[in-house]
Amino acid sequence: MLKRGEVVGIFGPNAIGKSTYIKVLAGIEKPDEGDLHFNVAVSYKPQYINIEFEGSVLEMVNSEKTLDRELFDSEIKGIVEDLFMKDVNQLSGGELQRVAIALALAKNSEVCLLDEPSAFLDIEQRFRLAHLIKRLTEKKEVTTLVVDHDIVFQDFVSNRIMIFDGAPGSNGHASRPMDMKDGMNAFLRNMDMTFRRDETSKRPRINKPGSRKDGEQKESGEYYYDLS
């Protein structure tokens, strides 16, 4: 069950159905079988961004009719304010990403769907974005689903996680939402990777395969990071 005020990170290999799942929830695609009764307001940031607008970023933002303007001005515009005077058609991949995320977060909705939001962003932009997504999800009391391959980003942004497995390109299965410890342990065990928590920065760091720390965590079953 999904909850208000939480971010659920979605992990899984390529072509396993993560983006399709998000598109179905967004109403972009229909399920192969049955009907989906998902009668809530949804905002959606796709994996591949194609914004067609003649004019500046500020003009595009002002043209949007479904935004919470007060929320945008007080909480969100800081991640795109430096782009306001730029022509939308001249934005780079990372700049387009920031604009698309800002619009999705500012939209009046009950569920926010973000597909690969960390793509094209540098490490500090990712941490800033993760903090913003989590804070706004709690403030607006919405449910946010985030598909992303960046494990460090997911570690910062997610309250719980879902794992997709199956046969890529053929069929996929989504787990129930799990708490971070259980979910990350399950995912990293499948990847045969271990993460530790850096004592200074508190950010997760991948352990060198075969290292002492890697062996210790695998032995203890703590693939995520040592919580002691």
C-alpha positions as CSV (number, residue, x, y, z in Angstrom):
1,M,0.0,0.0,0.0
2,L,1.3,3.5,-0.9
3,K,1.0,6.2,1.7
4,R,0.7,10.0,1.6
5,G,3.8,11.9,2.4
6,E,6.2,9.2,1.3
7,V,8.6,8.8,-1.6
8,V,8.8,5.2,-3.0
9,G,12.0,4.5,-5.0
10,I,11.7,1.9,-7.9
11,F,14.7,-0.3,-8.8
12,G,15.2,-3.0,-11.4
13,P,17.2,-3.9,-14.5
14,N,16.6,-2.2,-17.9
15,A,13.6,-3.2,-19.9
16,I,11.9,-4.8,-16.9
17,G,8.8,-2.6,-17.0
18,K,9.5,0.2,-14.6
19,S,8.8,3.0,-17.0
20,T,5.8,1.2,-18.4
21,Y,4.4,0.9,-14.9
22,I,4.8,4.6,-14.4
23,K,3.2,5.4,-17.8
24,V,0.2,3.2,-16.9
25,L,-0.3,5.1,-13.6
26,A,0.1,8.4,-15.5
27,G,-2.6,7.3,-18.0
28,I,-0.1,7.4,-20.9
29,E,-0.4,3.7,-21.6
30,K,-3.1,1.2,-20.9
31,P,-2.5,-2.1,-19.1
32,D,-2.4,-5.3,-21.2
33,E,-5.2,-6.8,-19.1
34,G,-8.0,-5.4,-17.0
35,D,-8.8,-1.9,-16.1
36,L,-6.9,0.5,-13.9
37,H,-9.1,2.5,-11.5
38,F,-6.7,5.2,-10.5
39,N,-8.9,8.2,-10.0
40,V,-6.4,10.7,-8.5
41,A,-4.7,13.8,-9.9
42,V,-1.3,12.8,-11.2
43,S,1.8,14.8,-12.3
44,Y,4.3,13.0,-14.5
45,K,7.9,13.7,-15.5
46,P,8.8,11.2,-18.3
47,Q,12.2,9.6,-18.8
48,Y,12.7,11.2,-22.2
49,I,11.8,14.9,-22.1
50,N,10.5,16.6,-25.2
51,I,9.1,20.1,-24.4
52,E,7.7,21.9,-27.4
53,F,7.4,25.6,-26.5
54,E,8.3,28.8,-28.4
55,G,9.6,31.2,-25.9
56,S,11.5,31.5,-22.6
57,V,11.4,29.2,-19.6
58,L,9.7,32.0,-17.6
59,E,7.0,32.4,-20.3
60,M,6.4,28.7,-20.3
61,V,6.1,28.5,-16.5
62,N,3.6,31.5,-16.6
63,S,1.6,29.7,-19.3
64,E,1.0,26.6,-17.1
65,K,-2.5,26.6,-15.6
66,T,-2.2,23.6,-13.3
67,L,0.7,24.8,-11.1
68,D,0.5,25.7,-7.4
69,R,1.9,29.2,-8.0
70,E,2.5,29.9,-4.3
71,L,4.4,26.7,-3.9
72,F,6.4,27.2,-7.0
73,D,7.5,30.7,-6.0
74,S,8.3,29.8,-2.4
75,E,9.9,26.3,-2.7
76,I,10.7,25.3,-6.3
77,K,11.7,28.2,-8.6
78,G,15.2,28.2,-7.1
79,I,16.2,25.1,-9.1
80,V,15.3,26.8,-12.4
81,E,15.4,30.6,-11.8
82,D,18.8,30.9,-13.5
83,L,17.1,29.5,-16.7
84,F,14.1,31.9,-16.8
85,M,15.5,34.1,-19.6
86,K,16.7,31.1,-21.7
87,D,14.8,29.9,-24.8
88,V,13.2,26.5,-24.1
89,N,14.4,25.2,-27.4
90,Q,18.0,26.0,-26.5
91,L,18.1,24.2,-23.2
92,S,20.6,21.4,-22.6
93,G,19.6,18.0,-21.3
94,G,20.3,18.8,-17.7
95,E,18.5,22.2,-18.0
96,L,15.5,20.5,-19.5
97,Q,15.5,18.0,-16.7
98,R,15.4,20.7,-14.1
99,V,12.5,22.5,-15.8
100,A,10.5,19.3,-16.2
101,I,11.0,18.3,-12.6
102,A,10.1,21.8,-11.3
103,L,6.8,21.7,-13.3
104,A,6.0,18.2,-12.1
105,L,6.6,19.1,-8.4
106,A,4.6,22.3,-8.7
107,K,1.6,20.7,-10.3
108,N,-1.6,20.3,-8.2
109,S,-1.7,16.6,-7.8
110,E,-2.1,13.7,-5.3
111,V,0.5,11.5,-6.9
112,C,3.8,12.6,-8.5
113,L,5.6,10.2,-10.9
114,L,9.2,10.9,-11.7
115,D,11.1,8.7,-14.2
116,E,14.9,9.1,-14.1
117,P,15.0,12.5,-12.5
118,S,18.7,12.4,-11.7
119,A,19.7,12.0,-15.4
120,F,22.1,14.7,-16.8
121,L,22.5,16.3,-13.3
122,D,25.7,16.6,-11.4
123,I,26.2,15.1,-8.0
124,E,25.4,18.3,-6.0
125,Q,22.3,18.9,-8.1
126,R,21.1,15.4,-7.4
127,F,21.5,15.8,-3.6
128,R,19.7,19.2,-3.7
129,L,16.9,17.7,-5.8
130,A,16.5,14.6,-3.6
131,H,16.1,16.9,-0.6
132,L,13.5,19.0,-2.4
133,I,11.5,16.0,-3.6
134,K,11.4,14.5,-0.2
135,R,10.5,17.7,1.6
136,L,7.7,18.7,-0.9
137,T,6.3,15.2,-0.8
138,E,5.9,15.5,3.0
139,K,4.7,19.1,2.9
140,K,2.0,18.5,0.2
141,E,1.1,15.0,1.7
142,V,1.3,13.5,-1.8
143,T,2.7,10.1,-2.8
144,T,5.8,10.3,-5.1
145,L,7.2,7.4,-7.1
146,V,10.7,7.7,-8.4
147,V,12.3,5.4,-11.0
148,D,16.1,5.9,-11.0
149,H,19.2,3.8,-11.4
150,D,21.4,6.0,-9.1
151,I,21.5,4.1,-5.9
152,V,23.0,7.0,-3.9
153,F,20.2,9.3,-5.1
154,Q,17.6,6.7,-4.2
155,D,19.1,6.3,-0.8
156,F,18.7,10.0,-0.1
157,V,15.2,10.5,-1.6
158,S,13.3,7.3,-0.8
159,N,11.3,6.4,2.3
160,R,10.6,2.9,1.0
161,I,11.4,1.1,-2.2
162,M,9.9,-1.3,-4.7
163,I,12.0,-3.8,-6.7
164,F,11.2,-5.1,-10.2
165,D,12.5,-8.5,-11.3
166,G,11.7,-11.0,-14.0
167,A,12.8,-11.4,-17.6
168,P,13.9,-8.1,-19.2
169,G,12.0,-7.4,-22.4
170,S,9.5,-10.1,-21.7
171,N,7.9,-9.8,-18.3
172,G,8.4,-8.0,-15.0
173,H,7.1,-8.3,-11.4
174,A,6.9,-5.5,-8.9
175,S,7.5,-6.2,-5.2
176,R,5.4,-4.6,-2.5
177,P,6.9,-1.4,-1.1
178,M,9.6,-2.4,1.5
179,D,11.4,-0.4,4.1
180,M,14.8,0.8,3.0
181,K,16.9,-1.7,4.9
182,D,15.0,-4.8,3.6
183,G,14.6,-3.5,0.1
184,M,18.2,-2.3,-0.4
185,N,19.5,-5.5,1.1
186,A,17.4,-7.5,-1.4
187,F,18.4,-5.4,-4.4
188,L,22.1,-5.2,-3.5
189,R,22.3,-9.0,-2.8
190,N,20.9,-9.6,-6.3
191,M,23.6,-7.2,-7.7
192,D,26.3,-8.8,-5.5
193,M,27.3,-5.4,-4.2
194,T,27.7,-3.9,-0.7
195,F,27.5,-0.3,0.4
196,R,28.9,1.3,3.5
197,R,28.0,4.7,5.1
198,D,30.9,7.2,4.9
199,E,31.7,8.3,8.4
200,T,32.3,11.9,7.5
201,S,29.8,12.7,4.7
202,K,27.2,10.1,5.8
203,R,26.8,9.3,2.1
204,P,26.7,5.7,1.0
205,R,29.8,4.4,-0.7
206,I,30.2,1.2,-2.7
207,N,32.7,-1.3,-1.2
208,K,35.4,-2.7,-3.4
209,P,34.5,-6.2,-4.4
210,G,36.4,-8.7,-2.3
211,S,37.5,-6.1,0.2
212,R,37.4,-6.8,3.9
213,K,34.4,-4.5,4.4
214,D,32.7,-6.2,1.4
215,G,33.2,-9.6,3.0
216,E,32.2,-8.6,6.4
217,Q,28.9,-7.1,5.2
218,K,28.1,-10.1,3.0
219,E,28.8,-12.4,5.9
220,S,26.5,-10.4,8.2
221,G,23.8,-10.1,5.5
222,E,24.0,-6.3,5.7
223,Y,24.5,-5.5,2.0
224,Y,23.1,-2.0,2.4
225,Y,25.4,-0.4,4.9
226,D,26.6,-1.2,8.4
227,L,23.9,0.2,10.7
228,S,25.9,-0.5,13.9
